[in-house]
Amino acid sequence: MLDLKGNRLTYFGHSTFSLTTASGHVALIDPWVMTNPVCPDKLKKVPKLDVIFLSHAHSDHLGDLLELAKKHKPQIVAIFETCQWLESKGFEDETRPMGKGGTQRVGEFEVTMTHAFHSNSIDENGVRLNAGEPAGLVIRLPGGFTVYHAGDTALFSDMKLIGELYKPDVALLPIGDHFTMGPREAAYAIRFLGVKHVVPMHYATFSVLTGRPEQLQQEARDIAGLEIHALKPGESL
């Protein structure tokens, strides 16, 4: 049984999640919401938003950040270069830039930025801009509940260090293949991390993302005590 210590995690589809604390503070990770084709209509209206955590700035992760930030004025956590771009869009007061290995407290959340093997860029009017490096995010919620959002990443053996250092209670892992890990690699990531609770993400949104939770379950069948929470968009833990 996964004890979220009074917090709630909701899946919006693709790689987008909300984190809600017991006191009602709300964060979005990779806020592809209103234009996300798999996000349920009931979630496309965001009534409250205190923090945005961004793993990287590709359009399926940056998503609707600018519109949401204009409406709610949340604090925005991203890697330094992406924050510079956001500041150029008028969010100088909202950005909370950081680098890999660093930790900062943002409202009721504490976040550590970790490595991810991928790329990171922003498409601005047909021009591809360098947005710094992609990242993973270890986010601690009140009560000590810890979430690891791996971002878009390949498998890498230093995930073992992430498990040892930060001891996440749940890992949000991409399984779609093609642009990220597939199910076979994600099963190895679970072994490196030592987690017993996993939520698959970044699959089935587009036809090229062929990995599926049942494949991950098969690849990880030897891991004792593992629970794979294959949330449908709109479902929560």
C-alpha positions as CSV (number, residue, x, y, z in Angstrom):
1,M,0.0,0.0,0.0
2,L,1.4,3.4,-1.0
3,D,1.0,6.0,1.7
4,L,1.0,9.5,0.2
5,K,0.9,11.2,3.6
6,G,-2.2,13.1,2.8
7,N,-0.9,14.3,-0.6
8,R,-2.5,13.5,-4.0
9,L,-0.9,12.8,-7.4
10,T,-3.1,13.0,-10.5
11,Y,-2.1,11.9,-14.1
12,F,-3.1,14.3,-16.9
13,G,-1.7,12.1,-19.6
14,H,1.6,11.9,-21.4
15,S,4.1,13.2,-18.8
16,T,1.9,15.7,-17.0
17,F,1.0,15.3,-13.4
18,S,-0.4,17.5,-10.6
19,L,0.8,17.2,-7.0
20,T,-1.7,18.5,-4.4
21,T,-0.7,18.8,-0.7
22,A,-3.0,18.2,2.2
23,S,-3.3,22.0,2.7
24,G,-4.3,22.5,-1.0
25,H,-1.1,23.7,-2.6
26,V,-1.0,22.6,-6.2
27,A,2.0,22.0,-8.5
28,L,2.0,20.8,-12.1
29,I,4.9,18.8,-13.6
30,D,5.4,19.4,-17.4
31,P,2.2,21.3,-17.8
32,W,0.8,20.1,-21.2
33,V,-2.8,20.5,-20.2
34,M,-5.3,22.3,-22.5
35,T,-3.7,21.3,-25.8
36,N,-2.8,17.7,-24.6
37,P,-4.9,15.3,-26.7
38,V,-5.2,12.7,-24.0
39,C,-5.9,15.0,-21.1
40,P,-9.6,14.6,-19.9
41,D,-11.8,17.7,-20.4
42,K,-12.4,17.8,-16.6
43,L,-8.8,18.6,-16.0
44,K,-8.3,21.2,-18.7
45,K,-9.6,24.0,-16.5
46,V,-6.9,24.5,-13.8
47,P,-8.5,26.5,-11.0
48,K,-5.4,26.9,-8.8
49,L,-1.7,26.6,-9.5
50,D,1.1,27.5,-7.1
51,V,4.2,25.9,-8.7
52,I,5.3,24.6,-12.1
53,F,8.1,22.0,-12.4
54,L,9.5,21.7,-15.9
55,S,11.8,18.8,-16.8
56,H,12.6,20.2,-20.2
57,A,11.1,22.5,-22.8
58,H,10.0,20.3,-25.7
59,S,6.5,21.2,-26.7
60,D,4.9,18.1,-25.2
61,H,6.3,19.2,-21.8
62,L,6.5,23.0,-21.9
63,G,2.9,22.6,-23.3
64,D,0.6,25.3,-21.9
65,L,3.1,26.8,-19.4
66,L,2.9,30.3,-20.8
67,E,-0.8,30.5,-20.7
68,L,-1.1,28.9,-17.2
69,A,1.7,31.2,-15.9
70,K,0.0,34.3,-17.2
71,K,-3.3,33.3,-15.4
72,H,-2.0,32.0,-12.1
73,K,1.5,33.5,-11.6
74,P,3.0,30.3,-10.1
75,Q,6.6,29.9,-9.2
76,I,8.4,28.2,-12.1
77,V,11.2,25.7,-11.6
78,A,13.4,24.8,-14.6
79,I,17.0,24.6,-15.6
80,F,18.8,28.0,-15.8
81,E,18.7,28.5,-19.6
82,T,15.0,27.7,-19.9
83,C,14.3,30.1,-17.1
84,Q,16.2,32.8,-19.0
85,W,13.9,32.3,-21.9
86,L,10.9,32.4,-19.6
87,E,12.1,35.7,-18.1
88,S,12.3,37.1,-21.7
89,K,8.6,36.4,-21.9
90,G,7.8,38.5,-18.8
91,F,8.1,36.0,-16.0
92,E,11.2,37.6,-14.2
93,D,9.4,37.4,-10.8
94,E,8.1,33.9,-11.2
95,T,11.2,31.9,-12.3
96,R,13.2,29.8,-9.9
97,P,16.2,28.6,-12.0
98,M,18.4,25.8,-10.8
99,G,21.0,23.3,-12.0
100,K,21.5,19.6,-11.7
101,G,22.5,18.4,-8.2
102,G,20.9,21.5,-6.6
103,T,18.0,21.6,-4.2
104,Q,15.6,24.4,-3.4
105,R,12.4,24.8,-1.5
106,V,9.4,26.3,-3.4
107,G,6.3,26.8,-1.4
108,E,5.4,23.5,0.3
109,F,7.6,21.6,-2.1
110,E,11.4,20.8,-2.0
111,V,12.9,19.9,-5.4
112,T,16.3,18.4,-6.4
113,M,17.2,18.5,-10.1
114,T,18.8,15.3,-11.4
115,H,20.3,14.1,-14.7
116,A,18.3,12.9,-17.7
117,F,19.7,11.6,-21.0
118,H,17.7,13.4,-23.7
119,S,17.8,16.8,-25.4
120,N,16.2,20.2,-24.7
121,S,15.1,22.9,-27.0
122,I,12.3,25.4,-27.6
123,D,10.5,25.9,-30.9
124,E,9.8,29.6,-31.1
125,N,8.1,30.7,-34.4
126,G,9.9,27.9,-36.3
127,V,13.3,28.7,-34.8
128,R,14.8,26.0,-32.6
129,L,16.5,27.5,-29.5
130,N,18.9,25.8,-27.1
131,A,17.1,25.5,-23.7
132,G,20.0,24.0,-21.7
133,E,20.0,20.4,-20.6
134,P,17.0,18.2,-19.8
135,A,16.5,17.0,-16.3
136,G,14.8,14.7,-13.9
137,L,13.1,16.0,-10.7
138,V,13.0,14.6,-7.2
139,I,10.1,16.4,-5.4
140,R,9.5,16.1,-1.7
141,L,6.0,16.8,-0.4
142,P,4.8,17.5,3.1
143,G,5.0,14.4,5.3
144,G,8.2,13.2,3.6
145,F,6.5,11.7,0.6
146,T,9.0,11.8,-2.3
147,V,8.3,11.6,-6.1
148,Y,10.9,11.0,-8.8
149,H,9.8,12.3,-12.2
150,A,12.5,11.0,-14.6
151,G,11.6,13.4,-17.4
152,D,12.3,12.2,-20.9
153,T,15.4,9.9,-20.5
154,A,17.3,6.9,-21.6
155,L,18.3,4.4,-19.0
156,F,21.5,5.3,-17.1
157,S,23.2,3.4,-14.3
158,D,23.4,6.5,-12.0
159,M,19.7,6.0,-11.4
160,K,21.1,3.8,-8.7
161,L,22.5,6.9,-7.0
162,I,19.2,8.7,-7.3
163,G,17.6,5.7,-5.4
164,E,20.3,5.6,-2.8
165,L,20.4,9.4,-2.2
166,Y,16.8,10.4,-2.4
167,K,14.8,7.2,-1.8
168,P,11.7,8.1,-3.8
169,D,8.5,6.5,-2.7
170,V,7.2,6.5,-6.3
171,A,8.9,6.8,-9.7
172,L,7.2,8.3,-12.7
173,L,9.1,6.6,-15.6
174,P,8.8,7.0,-19.4
175,I,8.1,3.7,-21.2
176,G,7.0,4.8,-24.7
177,D,10.3,3.9,-26.5
178,H,11.6,5.7,-29.6
179,F,12.3,9.0,-27.8
180,T,12.8,7.6,-24.3
181,M,13.2,4.3,-22.5
182,G,11.0,1.5,-23.5
183,P,9.6,-1.1,-21.1
184,R,12.7,-3.3,-21.0
185,E,14.9,-0.3,-20.1
186,A,12.4,1.0,-17.6
187,A,12.4,-2.3,-15.8
188,Y,16.2,-1.9,-15.3
189,A,15.6,1.6,-14.1
190,I,13.2,0.2,-11.4
191,R,16.0,-2.2,-10.3
192,F,18.5,0.6,-10.1
193,L,16.1,2.9,-8.2
194,G,15.0,0.2,-5.8
195,V,11.4,1.6,-5.8
196,K,8.3,-0.5,-5.2
197,H,5.8,1.9,-6.7
198,V,6.0,3.0,-10.3
199,V,3.7,5.1,-12.6
200,P,4.4,4.6,-16.3
201,M,4.2,7.8,-18.5
202,H,5.1,9.1,-21.9
203,Y,3.4,6.4,-23.9
204,A,0.5,6.0,-26.3
205,T,0.0,9.7,-26.9
206,F,1.4,9.3,-30.4
207,S,1.6,6.1,-32.5
208,V,5.4,6.1,-32.4
209,L,5.3,5.7,-28.6
210,T,4.7,1.9,-28.6
211,G,5.6,0.8,-25.1
212,R,2.8,-0.2,-22.8
213,P,2.4,-0.8,-19.0
214,E,1.6,-4.6,-19.5
215,Q,5.0,-4.9,-21.3
216,L,6.7,-3.2,-18.3
217,Q,4.8,-5.5,-15.9
218,Q,6.2,-8.5,-17.9
219,E,9.8,-7.2,-18.0
220,A,9.7,-6.4,-14.2
221,R,7.9,-9.6,-13.1
222,D,10.8,-10.8,-11.1
223,I,10.9,-7.7,-8.8
224,A,9.4,-8.7,-5.5
225,G,6.8,-6.4,-4.1
226,L,6.6,-4.1,-7.1
227,E,3.3,-2.3,-7.8
228,I,2.9,-0.7,-11.2
229,H,0.2,1.9,-11.1
230,A,-1.0,2.2,-14.7
231,L,-3.0,5.3,-14.2
232,K,-5.4,6.4,-17.0
233,P,-5.5,10.2,-17.6
234,G,-7.7,11.7,-14.9
235,E,-6.9,9.0,-12.3
236,S,-5.1,9.8,-9.0
237,L,-3.1,8.2,-6.3
